[in-house]
Amino acid sequence: MKTSPLPLVAALALSACGKSEARKTAAPAPAAKPAVSDAQLQSEISSALTPEPEKATASAADEALKTEADDIISRHPGKTATELLNTPEVKDKLAAAMKKLGEDPVLLKRVNSTVELAAQIKGLEGAAKLDLDMKGYDRSRTSRMLQSVLSEQPQRIVDFLVTEIGEATPDISYGGLDRAPNGVAIVPNTLPAPAAAQPAPPEE
């Protein structure tokens, strides 16, 4: 049977009060505080000044991804961001990342919800989709895009896409542009018409 924490706290408080009264009666000498050694003090200072391991690791991983992305851009001068996605260094990682993304309904819903919101602000009715043109990306944006893909983490790809859509929304809604300067367009999602039924061959 579980015990409610309140009676336990009350009991501890009463016990502490009783001990305090007993000490007042006996008037014992105050206990000496334990001395803190120089080694302990140095250890605590060192611990406080040391960065958290997870943050340090994350920072190192991000820096490695940036270096890898910039190297790929440098090895393929003149290629657009779209063309870089088809290079040997990137295409397999893109395929792996997109497979993971396709298996994560929560992340897919986040992208779809962002597109729907942008479409509503723009005034589109019905289903909408993201039309992303990356041919005009500058080096900095291309690097950020590649970093998200090279990580093979669908969360990073979604973060990149959502950020791009958010940046574009004022231009494609209030600014009246069909496509924002960062290449984002939100367009109606027109499904292809169903194929017409083929007539049955005449009976012989």
Buried (B, 14 or more C-beta within 10 A) or exposed (E): EEEEEEEEEEEEEEEEEEEEEEEEEEEEEEEEEEEEEEEEEEEEEEEEEEEEEEEEEEEEEEEEBBEBBBEBBEEBEEBBBBEBBEBEBBEEBBEEBBEBBEEEEEBBEBBBEBBBBBBEBBEBEEEBBBBBBBEEBEEEBBBBBBBBBBBBBBBBBBBBBBBBBEEBBEBBBEEEBEBBEBBBBBBEBEEEEEEEEEEEEEEE
